[in-house]
Amino acid sequence: MNIDKTAIFTQCVYDVDNRFVDLRIVTGFGNSFVLTMTDTSDLEEFDTDIELFLTKENLRIVIDRLTEVLENDERTN
């Protein structure tokens, strides 16, 4: 079995056309990372790939911000 360890999150956002949004991260060159969001469906012409190149420090900032949002949400609930 081949397990994709780059996958962070996958969600079906619209069942009618099998539209999925995938979030993946891979190690780039040196201390860099590539964060990719892919929006796919049965209609290939509408598929979208967005790549964001991050340094290690950029990735830490993203993780810190996501953690902050999560912790703030937990405090309000």
The first five atom37 places (N, CA, C, CB, O) and aatype in JSON, in Angstrom:
{
  "aatype": [12, 2, 9, 3, 11, 16, 0, 9, 13, 16, 5, 4, 19, 18, 3, 19, 3, 2, 1, 13, 19, 3, 10, 1, 9, 19, 16, 7, 13, 7, 2, 15, 13, 19, 10, 16, 12, 16, 3, 16, 15, 3, 10, 6, 6, 13, 3, 16, 3, 9, 6, 10, 13, 10, 16, 11, 6, 2, 10, 1, 9, 19, 9, 3, 1, 10, 16, 6, 19, 10, 6, 2, 3, 6, 1, 16, 2],
  "atom_mask": [
    [1, 1, 1, 1, 1],
    [1, 1, 1, 1, 1],
    [1, 1, 1, 1, 1],
    [1, 1, 1, 1, 1],
    [1, 1, 1, 1, 1],
    [1, 1, 1, 1, 1],
    [1, 1, 1, 1, 1],
    [1, 1, 1, 1, 1],
    [1, 1, 1, 1, 1],
    [1, 1, 1, 1, 1],
    [1, 1, 1, 1, 1],
    [1, 1, 1, 1, 1],
    [1, 1, 1, 1, 1],
    [1, 1, 1, 1, 1],
    [1, 1, 1, 1, 1],
    [1, 1, 1, 1, 1],
    [1, 1, 1, 1, 1],
    [1, 1, 1, 1, 1],
    [1, 1, 1, 1, 1],
    [1, 1, 1, 1, 1],
    [1, 1, 1, 1, 1],
    [1, 1, 1, 1, 1],
    [1, 1, 1, 1, 1],
    [1, 1, 1, 1, 1],
    [1, 1, 1, 1, 1],
    [1, 1, 1, 1, 1],
    [1, 1, 1, 1, 1],
    [1, 1, 1, 0, 1],
    [1, 1, 1, 1, 1],
    [1, 1, 1, 0, 1],
    [1, 1, 1, 1, 1],
    [1, 1, 1, 1, 1],
    [1, 1, 1, 1, 1],
    [1, 1, 1, 1, 1],
    [1, 1, 1, 1, 1],
    [1, 1, 1, 1, 1],
    [1, 1, 1, 1, 1],
    [1, 1, 1, 1, 1],
    [1, 1, 1, 1, 1],
    [1, 1, 1, 1, 1],
    [1, 1, 1, 1, 1],
    [1, 1, 1, 1, 1],
    [1, 1, 1, 1, 1],
    [1, 1, 1, 1, 1],
    [1, 1, 1, 1, 1],
    [1, 1, 1, 1, 1],
    [1, 1, 1, 1, 1],
    [1, 1, 1, 1, 1],
    [1, 1, 1, 1, 1],
    [1, 1, 1, 1, 1],
    [1, 1, 1, 1, 1],
    [1, 1, 1, 1, 1],
    [1, 1, 1, 1, 1],
    [1, 1, 1, 1, 1],
    [1, 1, 1, 1, 1],
    [1, 1, 1, 1, 1],
    [1, 1, 1, 1, 1],
    [1, 1, 1, 1, 1],
    [1, 1, 1, 1, 1],
    [1, 1, 1, 1, 1],
    [1, 1, 1, 1, 1],
    [1, 1, 1, 1, 1],
    [1, 1, 1, 1, 1],
    [1, 1, 1, 1, 1],
    [1, 1, 1, 1, 1],
    [1, 1, 1, 1, 1],
    [1, 1, 1, 1, 1],
    [1, 1, 1, 1, 1],
    [1, 1, 1, 1, 1],
    [1, 1, 1, 1, 1],
    [1, 1, 1, 1, 1],
    [1, 1, 1, 1, 1],
    [1, 1, 1, 1, 1],
    [1, 1, 1, 1, 1],
    [1, 1, 1, 1, 1],
    [1, 1, 1, 1, 1],
    [1, 1, 1, 1, 1]
  ],
  "atom_positions": [
    [[0.85, -1.17, 0.0], [0.0, 0.0, 0.0], [0.9, 1.24, 0.0], [-0.97, -0.01, 1.23], [1.87, 1.31, 0.76]],
    [[0.58, 2.2, -0.85], [1.34, 3.44, -0.96], [0.55, 4.56, -0.29], [1.63, 3.78, -2.45], [-0.48, 4.99, -0.8]],
    [[1.04, 5.04, 0.87], [0.35, 6.08, 1.63], [0.95, 7.43, 1.27], [0.45, 5.82, 3.16], [2.17, 7.61, 1.33]],
    [[0.1, 8.38, 0.9], [0.55, 9.72, 0.54], [0.79, 10.53, 1.81], [-0.49, 10.43, -0.38], [-0.16, 10.99, 2.45]],
    [[2.05, 10.7, 2.17], [2.39, 11.42, 3.4], [2.44, 12.93, 3.17], [3.72, 10.94, 3.94], [2.69, 13.68, 4.11]],
    [[2.21, 13.39, 1.94], [2.19, 14.83, 1.67], [0.82, 15.42, 1.93], [2.61, 15.1, 0.23], [0.69, 16.64, 2.07]],
    [[-0.21, 14.58, 2.01], [-1.58, 15.07, 2.17], [-1.79, 15.64, 3.56], [-2.57, 13.95, 1.91], [-1.44, 15.02, 4.57]],
    [[-2.37, 16.82, 3.6], [-2.72, 17.47, 4.87], [-4.22, 17.36, 5.09], [-2.27, 18.95, 4.88], [-4.68, 17.06, 6.19]],
    [[-4.99, 17.62, 4.02], [-6.44, 17.71, 4.16], [-7.08, 17.49, 2.8], [-6.86, 19.1, 4.75], [-6.6, 17.99, 1.79]],
    [[-8.17, 16.74, 2.78], [-8.95, 16.53, 1.57], [-10.42, 16.64, 1.94], [-8.63, 15.14, 0.91], [-10.86, 16.09, 2.94]],
    [[-11.16, 17.37, 1.11], [-12.59, 17.51, 1.39], [-13.37, 17.53, 0.08], [-12.86, 18.79, 2.2], [-13.0, 18.21, -0.87]],
    [[-14.46, 16.77, 0.06], [-15.39, 16.84, -1.06], [-16.27, 18.05, -0.81], [-16.24, 15.51, -1.21], [-16.97, 18.12, 0.2]],
    [[-16.23, 19.01, -1.73], [-16.98, 20.25, -1.51], [-18.27, 20.3, -2.32], [-16.12, 21.44, -1.85], [-19.12, 21.16, -2.09]],
    [[-18.4, 19.37, -3.28], [-19.64, 19.36, -4.07], [-19.78, 17.97, -4.68], [-19.63, 20.47, -5.17], [-19.02, 17.61, -5.58]],
    [[-20.75, 17.2, -4.22], [-20.9, 15.8, -4.64], [-21.33, 15.63, -6.08], [-21.89, 15.13, -3.77], [-20.98, 14.62, -6.7]],
    [[-22.06, 16.57, -6.64], [-22.64, 16.4, -7.98], [-21.56, 16.16, -9.04], [-23.46, 17.62, -8.35], [-21.72, 15.3, -9.9]],
    [[-20.47, 16.93, -8.98], [-19.41, 16.76, -9.99], [-18.11, 16.22, -9.39], [-19.14, 18.08, -10.69], [-17.04, 16.37, -9.98]],
    [[-18.21, 15.58, -8.22], [-17.04, 15.02, -7.54], [-15.93, 16.06, -7.36], [-16.5, 13.83, -8.32], [-14.76, 15.78, -7.62]],
    [[-16.31, 17.22, -6.92], [-15.33, 18.3, -6.71], [-14.65, 18.13, -5.37], [-16.01, 19.68, -6.8], [-15.31, 18.05, -4.33]],
    [[-13.33, 18.06, -5.4], [-12.52, 17.89, -4.2], [-11.51, 19.02, -4.08], [-11.81, 16.53, -4.21], [-11.01, 19.53, -5.09]],
    [[-11.21, 19.4, -2.85], [-10.12, 20.33, -2.57], [-9.11, 19.55, -1.73], [-10.63, 21.63, -1.81], [-9.45, 18.98, -0.7]],
    [[-7.87, 19.55, -2.2], [-6.78, 18.85, -1.51], [-5.73, 19.86, -1.11], [-6.17, 17.74, -2.4], [-5.41, 20.79, -1.87]],
    [[-5.18, 19.68, 0.07], [-4.08, 20.51, 0.56], [-2.92, 19.57, 0.85], [-4.5, 21.33, 1.84], [-3.05, 18.61, 1.6]],
    [[-1.76, 19.87, 0.24], [-0.58, 19.03, 0.38], [0.65, 19.88, 0.66], [-0.36, 18.18, -0.89], [0.7, 21.06, 0.31]],
    [[1.64, 19.26, 1.31], [2.9, 19.95, 1.52], [4.04, 18.97, 1.23], [3.0, 20.52, 2.97], [4.0, 17.81, 1.63]],
    [[5.05, 19.48, 0.53], [6.25, 18.69, 0.24], [7.47, 19.54, 0.56], [6.28, 18.21, -1.24], [7.42, 20.77, 0.53]],
    [[8.56, 18.86, 0.86], [9.82, 19.54, 1.1], [10.39, 20.01, -0.24], [10.82, 18.63, 1.85], [10.44, 19.24, -1.2]],
    [[10.81, 21.26, -0.27], [11.41, 21.82, -1.48], [12.92, 21.74, -1.38], [0.0, 0.0, 0.0], [13.46, 20.82, -0.76]],
    [[13.59, 22.68, -1.99], [15.04, 22.73, -1.96], [15.51, 23.37, -0.66], [15.58, 23.5, -3.17], [14.94, 24.36, -0.2]],
    [[16.56, 22.81, -0.07], [17.1, 23.38, 1.16], [16.08, 23.32, 2.28], [0.0, 0.0, 0.0], [15.53, 22.26, 2.57]],
    [[15.84, 24.46, 2.91], [14.88, 24.55, 4.01], [13.55, 25.11, 3.55], [15.44, 25.43, 5.12], [12.88, 25.81, 4.3]],
    [[13.14, 24.81, 2.31], [11.89, 25.36, 1.8], [10.82, 24.27, 1.69], [12.11, 26.02, 0.44], [11.11, 23.07, 1.75]],
    [[9.59, 24.72, 1.53], [8.45, 23.83, 1.41], [7.54, 24.34, 0.31], [7.69, 23.71, 2.76], [7.53, 25.54, 0.0]],
    [[6.77, 23.44, -0.28], [5.78, 23.82, -1.28], [4.43, 23.36, -0.75], [6.09, 23.19, -2.69], [4.18, 22.17, -0.57]],
    [[3.56, 24.33, -0.5], [2.19, 24.07, -0.05], [1.3, 24.19, -1.28], [1.74, 25.08, 1.1], [1.28, 25.23, -1.94]],
    [[0.57, 23.13, -1.59], [-0.24, 23.1, -2.81], [-1.71, 22.89, -2.46], [0.25, 21.99, -3.76], [-2.05, 22.0, -1.68]],
    [[-2.57, 23.71, -3.06], [-4.0, 23.5, -2.96], [-4.5, 23.16, -4.35], [-4.73, 24.77, -2.38], [-4.27, 23.89, -5.31]],
    [[-5.2, 22.04, -4.45], [-5.73, 21.57, -5.73], [-7.24, 21.48, -5.63], [-5.12, 20.21, -6.13], [-7.77, 20.9, -4.69]],
    [[-7.91, 22.05, -6.6], [-9.37, 22.0, -6.7], [-9.68, 21.22, -7.97], [-10.02, 23.45, -6.72], [-9.43, 21.71, -9.07]],
    [[-10.23, 20.01, -7.83], [-10.48, 19.16, -8.99], [-11.94, 18.72, -9.04], [-9.56, 17.92, -8.97], [-12.64, 18.7, -8.02]],
    [[-12.38, 18.39, -10.24], [-13.73, 17.88, -10.41], [-13.76, 16.99, -11.66], [-14.76, 19.04, -10.53], [-12.73, 16.72, -12.26]],
    [[-14.96, 16.54, -12.03], [-15.11, 15.74, -13.23], [-14.81, 16.57, -14.49], [-16.52, 15.17, -13.31], [-14.52, 16.0, -15.54]],
    [[-14.87, 17.88, -14.38], [-14.63, 18.77, -15.53], [-13.2, 19.32, -15.43], [-15.67, 19.95, -15.57], [-12.96, 20.32, -14.77]],
    [[-12.25, 18.65, -16.11], [-10.84, 18.99, -16.0], [-10.52, 20.44, -16.34], [-10.05, 18.1, -16.88], [-9.59, 21.01, -15.77]],
    [[-11.27, 21.03, -17.25], [-10.97, 22.41, -17.65], [-11.14, 23.41, -16.52], [-11.86, 22.81, -18.81], [-10.64, 24.53, -16.6]],
    [[-11.83, 23.01, -15.46], [-12.02, 23.89, -14.31], [-11.09, 23.57, -13.14], [-13.45, 23.82, -13.85], [-11.17, 24.22, -12.1]],
    [[-10.22, 22.57, -13.3], [-9.29, 22.21, -12.23], [-8.28, 23.33, -12.0], [-8.54, 20.89, -12.58], [-7.88, 24.02, -12.94]],
    [[-7.89, 23.51, -10.74], [-6.98, 24.58, -10.36], [-5.92, 24.05, -9.42], [-7.74, 25.75, -9.72], [-6.21, 23.28, -8.5]],
    [[-4.67, 24.47, -9.65], [-3.55, 24.19, -8.75], [-2.96, 25.51, -8.3], [-2.47, 23.3, -9.44], [-2.66, 26.37, -9.13]],
    [[-2.8, 25.67, -7.0], [-2.13, 26.86, -6.47], [-0.96, 26.38, -5.63], [-3.11, 27.76, -5.63], [-1.14, 25.6, -4.7]],
    [[0.25, 26.85, -5.96], [1.44, 26.48, -5.22], [1.98, 27.69, -4.49], [2.51, 25.89, -6.15], [2.11, 28.78, -5.05]],
    [[2.3, 27.49, -3.24], [2.85, 28.54, -2.4], [4.2, 28.04, -1.89], [1.88, 28.93, -1.22], [4.27, 27.03, -1.18]],
    [[5.27, 28.76, -2.25], [6.6, 28.38, -1.81], [6.91, 29.08, -0.5], [7.66, 28.74, -2.89], [6.81, 30.3, -0.39]],
    [[7.28, 28.29, 0.52], [7.47, 28.81, 1.87], [8.86, 28.47, 2.38], [6.4, 28.25, 2.81], [9.37, 27.37, 2.16]],
    [[9.46, 29.42, 3.08], [10.67, 29.11, 3.83], [10.24, 28.42, 5.12], [11.52, 30.41, 4.12], [9.05, 28.37, 5.44]],
    [[11.2, 27.91, 5.86], [10.88, 27.28, 7.14], [10.22, 28.29, 8.07], [12.16, 26.7, 7.79], [9.28, 27.96, 8.79]],
    [[10.71, 29.53, 8.06], [10.13, 30.58, 8.9], [8.7, 30.93, 8.45], [11.02, 31.85, 8.87], [7.82, 31.11, 9.28]],
    [[8.47, 31.0, 7.12], [7.12, 31.25, 6.61], [6.16, 30.17, 7.08], [7.13, 31.32, 5.08], [5.04, 30.46, 7.49]],
    [[6.61, 28.91, 7.01], [5.76, 27.8, 7.42], [5.43, 27.89, 8.91], [6.45, 26.46, 7.11], [4.31, 27.61, 9.33]],
    [[6.41, 28.27, 9.71], [6.16, 28.45, 11.15], [5.11, 29.55, 11.38], [7.47, 28.81, 11.89], [4.24, 29.4, 12.24]],
    [[5.18, 30.63, 10.62], [4.21, 31.72, 10.75], [2.81, 31.22, 10.41], [4.59, 32.91, 9.83], [1.85, 31.54, 11.12]],
    [[2.68, 30.45, 9.33], [1.37, 29.9, 8.94], [0.84, 28.98, 10.03], [1.49, 29.13, 7.6], [-0.33, 29.07, 10.41]],
    [[1.69, 28.09, 10.54], [1.26, 27.17, 11.59], [0.86, 27.93, 12.86], [2.39, 26.16, 11.92], [-0.16, 27.62, 13.48]],
    [[1.66, 28.92, 13.24], [1.33, 29.73, 14.43], [-0.01, 30.44, 14.26], [2.44, 30.77, 14.7], [-0.81, 30.48, 15.19]],
    [[-0.25, 30.98, 13.09], [-1.52, 31.7, 12.85], [-2.71, 30.76, 12.89], [-1.49, 32.43, 11.49], [-3.74, 31.09, 13.47]],
    [[-2.57, 29.58, 12.28], [-3.65, 28.59, 12.32], [-3.91, 28.14, 13.75], [-3.31, 27.38, 11.43], [-5.06, 27.98, 14.16]],
    [[-2.85, 27.94, 14.51], [-2.99, 27.55, 15.91], [-3.69, 28.64, 16.71], [-1.61, 27.24, 16.51], [-4.55, 28.36, 17.54]],
    [[-3.31, 29.88, 16.45], [-3.95, 31.01, 17.14], [-5.44, 31.07, 16.84], [-3.28, 32.34, 16.73], [-6.25, 31.28, 17.75]],
    [[-5.81, 30.89, 15.59], [-7.23, 30.9, 15.22], [-7.97, 29.77, 15.92], [-7.39, 30.79, 13.68], [-9.07, 29.97, 16.44]],
    [[-7.38, 28.6, 15.93], [-8.01, 27.45, 16.58], [-8.17, 27.68, 18.08], [-7.19, 26.19, 16.34], [-9.23, 27.41, 18.63]],
    [[-7.14, 28.18, 18.72], [-7.21, 28.42, 20.16], [-8.22, 29.51, 20.5], [-5.84, 28.81, 20.7], [-8.92, 29.4, 21.51]],
    [[-8.31, 30.55, 19.69], [-9.29, 31.6, 19.92], [-10.71, 31.07, 19.75], [-9.05, 32.77, 18.98], [-11.61, 31.46, 20.49]],
    [[-10.9, 30.19, 18.78], [-12.21, 29.6, 18.57], [-12.6, 28.72, 19.75], [-12.23, 28.78, 17.26], [-13.76, 28.72, 20.17]],
    [[-11.66, 27.98, 20.29], [-11.93, 27.11, 21.44], [-12.32, 27.93, 22.67], [-10.72, 26.24, 21.76], [-13.13, 27.49, 23.48]],
    [[-11.74, 29.1, 22.82], [-12.05, 29.96, 23.97], [-13.47, 30.52, 23.89], [-11.04, 31.12, 24.05], [-14.12, 30.75, 24.91]],
    [[-13.95, 30.75, 22.66], [-15.27, 31.35, 22.5], [-16.39, 30.31, 22.56], [-15.34, 32.1, 21.18], [-17.56, 30.67, 22.68]],
    [[-16.05, 29.03, 22.49], [-17.07, 27.97, 22.53], [-17.17, 27.33, 23.88], [-16.79, 26.91, 21.5], [-17.98, 26.43, 24.08]]
  ]
}
